[in-house]
């Protein structure tokens, strides 16, 4: 299993960061490079506790589907999305939003595991860690730029 920790500083309130991070529409816009779109569950608007969304995307040239559940929700401080169906053996993504001066420190704490036992562990270390880190960094840059442009 791989653990990732990303920290992003955003000049916006925790409530603004929290809401945009739970927006299906914002997610779709921020992930346009992978043609990510919601095809089941909540397909637009802001997600809430207990809701699911099924995403369809293309990564590594391969179409994927993943259904995520908002399994924890403490507005505007924290939420967790977890895979309930999809390509990973495990996907757990905790999002935290902490006041930081006149803005927010956004933390992404991700635990994931690839399927296929030893082959999956090799893929985690060779490709998935770097790929997912860059994907999350691009998403966080999009969130920051969008929120800061509103000010």
C-alpha positions in Angstrom: 0.0 0.0 0.0 1.2 3.5 -0.9 0.5 6.6 1.2 0.6 10.1 -0.3 0.5 13.4 1.5 0.0 16.7 -0.4 -0.3 20.1 1.1 -1.7 23.1 -0.8 -2.1 26.6 0.4 -5.2 28.4 -1.0 -6.2 32.1 -0.4 -9.9 31.2 0.3 -11.8 30.1 3.3 -12.0 26.4 4.4 -15.7 26.5 3.6 -15.0 27.6 0.0 -12.3 25.0 -0.4 -14.5 22.3 1.1 -17.5 23.0 -1.1 -15.5 23.2 -4.4 -13.7 20.0 -3.5 -17.0 18.2 -3.2 -18.4 19.6 -6.5 -18.8 17.0 -9.2 -18.8 19.7 -11.8 -15.5 21.1 -10.5 -14.0 17.7 -10.5 -15.0 17.1 -14.1 -13.5 20.5 -15.1 -10.3 19.9 -13.2 -9.8 16.4 -14.7 -10.6 17.3 -18.3 -7.2 15.9 -19.5 -8.3 12.4 -18.5 -11.8 12.9 -19.9 -13.2 12.2 -16.4 -17.0 12.4 -16.2 -19.7 11.3 -13.7 -21.8 8.5 -15.2 -23.7 7.3 -12.1 -24.9 8.3 -8.6 -24.5 12.1 -8.1 -23.6 13.5 -11.6 -23.7 17.2 -10.8 -23.6 19.6 -7.9 -22.1 19.2 -4.5 -21.8 15.7 -2.9 -22.9 15.0 0.7 -22.2 12.3 3.3 -23.3 8.8 2.2 -23.6 9.7 -1.5 -21.8 7.9 -4.3 -20.5 8.9 -7.8 -19.3 6.7 -10.5 -16.6 8.2 -12.6 -15.5 7.2 -16.1 -12.0 8.3 -17.2 -9.1 7.4 -19.4 -5.7 6.8 -17.7 -2.7 5.2 -19.3 -4.8 5.1 -22.5 -7.3 2.7 -20.8 -10.9 3.5 -20.0 -11.7 3.1 -16.2 -14.8 3.2 -14.0 -14.6 3.9 -10.3 -17.4 4.4 -7.8 -16.6 6.5 -4.8 -18.5 6.9 -1.5 -18.3 10.0 0.7 -17.8 7.9 3.8 -17.0 10.8 6.3 -18.2 14.4 6.2 -17.5 17.1 8.7 -18.1 20.4 6.9 -16.0 22.5 6.4 -13.1 20.7 8.0 -12.8 17.2 6.5 -14.3 14.6 4.2 -13.3 11.1 3.0 -14.0 9.5 -0.4 -13.4 5.8 -0.7 -13.6 3.5 -3.6 -16.5 1.0 -3.4 -16.0 -0.4 -6.9 -13.2 0.1 -9.4 -9.6 -0.5 -10.3 -7.9 -0.3 -7.0 -7.6 -3.0 -4.3 -7.9 0.0 -1.9 -8.5 3.7 -2.4 -9.0 6.0 0.7 -8.7 9.8 0.2 -9.0 12.0 3.2 -9.4 15.8 2.5 -8.7 18.2 5.3 -9.2 22.0 5.3 -7.4 24.0 8.0 -7.5 27.7 8.5 -4.1 29.2 7.8 -3.8 33.0 8.3 -6.1 34.6 5.7 -6.5 31.3 3.7 -6.6 27.5 4.0 -4.1 24.7 4.2 -5.6 21.9 2.2 -4.3 18.4 2.9 -4.8 15.3 0.8 -4.0 12.1 2.6 -4.3 9.2 0.2 -3.8 5.5 0.8 -4.1 3.2 -2.2 -3.2 -0.3 -3.3 -3.1 -1.7 -6.8 -4.7 -5.1 -7.4 -2.7 -8.2 -8.6 -0.5 -8.8 -5.5 3.2 -8.5 -6.2 2.7 -7.2 -9.7 0.4 -4.5 -8.3 3.1 -3.5 -5.7 5.6 -3.1 -8.5 3.2 -1.0 -10.5 2.5 1.2 -7.4 6.2 2.0 -7.0 7.2 2.3 -10.7 4.2 4.3 -12.1 1.2 4.8 -9.9 2.8 6.8 -7.1 4.2 9.4 -9.4 1.1 9.4 -11.7 -1.4 9.9 -8.9 0.7 12.5 -7.2 0.9 14.6 -10.4 -2.9 14.1 -11.0 -3.7 15.4 -7.5 -1.2 18.3 -7.8 -2.9 19.3 -11.1 -6.3 19.1 -9.5 -5.2 21.1 -6.5 -3.6 23.8 -8.7 -7.0 24.0 -10.6 -8.9 24.4 -7.2 -6.4 27.1 -6.0 -6.5 29.0 -9.3 -10.3 28.8 -9.5 -10.9 29.9 -5.9 -8.3 32.7 -5.9 -9.7 34.1 -9.2 -13.0 34.6 -7.4 -11.5 37.0 -4.9 
